[in-house]
Amino acid sequence: MITDRYDEVKARIEAACARAGRNPEDVTLVAVSKTKPEEDIQALYDYGVRDFGENYIQELRTKHDDLPKDIRWHMIGHLQRNKVKYIADYVTMIHAVDTLPLAETIEKEGVRFDRIIPVLIEVNVAGEESKFGVTPENCVSFAEQFAGFPHIRLEGLMTSAPFVENPEDNRPVFRKLRQLAVDINKKNIDNVDMRVLSMGMTNDFEVAVEEGATMVRVGTAIFGARDYSK
Ligand SMILES: *Cc1c(COP(=O)(O)O)cnc(C)c1O
């Protein structure tokens, strides 16, 4: 059952917290429901789950329309500027902001909907060619730009670590993201408070929690493998 798998992931997060001397309440499990049917989301919702992550705007819109309105929707995927307007009024957090034009668009939508939109900067810590995100070198100066965006609250950093056989190999990636957040906090930038580290997926979330993740984004371990052929 999907709720059993959810509980298993929760238990593994708690065990990782115990190893690291952390409080499990400081780690939000975002259930990544992309490509998965609304029945699965509803089953978890009925069980008490409220935080869900999606990657595709059209899918997110449909699910938001159909499902209970108190779901906290996290946009975790790469976001095109011209799509921001479809989610700006309800999205709980935009995890993958990595360009100034995208931030400017989010600011504009924040003005339009009269809300302050929580965002994270996506950092390409490992420098993978195929991945979006700012480089660690540019991350601090990018964060400083958010002082000029009163309708955005920069709450932290996000990364997708490389796919590795041994999750231990990603420990330095997670450590680096945490250090970047510390560096940015020291700057005391307006509208910026680095409280969130969104890192860790099915393959490596326990290591991420040990290294300070406050949000883990887990899909496969909860919903099962995704089928993109349909
Ligand atoms: C799909 C996705 C996840 C979840 O991946 P799993 O390996 O299925 O847990 C997490 N973060 C992002 C950005 C994703 O695109």
The ligand as an SDF file (V2000), in Angstrom:
LIG
                    3D

 15 15  0  0  0  0  0  0  0  0999 V2000
   11.5070   13.3950  -10.0230 C   0  0  0  0  0  0  0  0  0  0  0  0
   12.2110   14.2790   -9.0640 C   0  0  0  0  0  0  0  0  0  0  0  0
   12.4180   13.8840   -7.7230 C   0  0  0  0  0  0  0  0  0  0  0  0
   12.0140   12.5350   -7.1660 C   0  0  0  0  0  0  0  0  0  0  0  0
   12.8710   11.5340   -7.6510 O   0  0  0  0  0  0  0  0  0  0  0  0
   12.8450   10.0410   -7.0950 P   0  0  0  0  0  0  0  0  0  0  0  0
   14.1750    9.5030   -7.4490 O   0  0  0  0  0  0  0  0  0  0  0  0
   11.7140    9.3450   -7.7810 O   0  0  0  0  0  0  0  0  0  0  0  0
   12.6300   10.1150   -5.6210 O   0  0  0  0  0  0  0  0  0  0  0  0
   13.0280   14.8020   -6.8710 C   0  0  0  0  0  0  0  0  0  0  0  0
   13.4370   16.0160   -7.3040 N   0  0  0  0  0  0  0  0  0  0  0  0
   13.2820   16.4070   -8.5870 C   0  0  0  0  0  0  0  0  0  0  0  0
   13.7620   17.7550   -9.0030 C   0  0  0  0  0  0  0  0  0  0  0  0
   12.6680   15.5430   -9.4980 C   0  0  0  0  0  0  0  0  0  0  0  0
   12.5430   15.9500  -10.7800 O   0  0  0  0  0  0  0  0  0  0  0  0
  1  2  1  0
  2  3  1  0
  2 14  2  0
  3  4  1  0
  3 10  2  0
  4  5  1  0
  5  6  1  0
  6  7  2  0
  6  8  1  0
  6  9  1  0
 10 11  1  0
 11 12  2  0
 12 13  1  0
 12 14  1  0
 14 15  1  0
M  END
$$$$
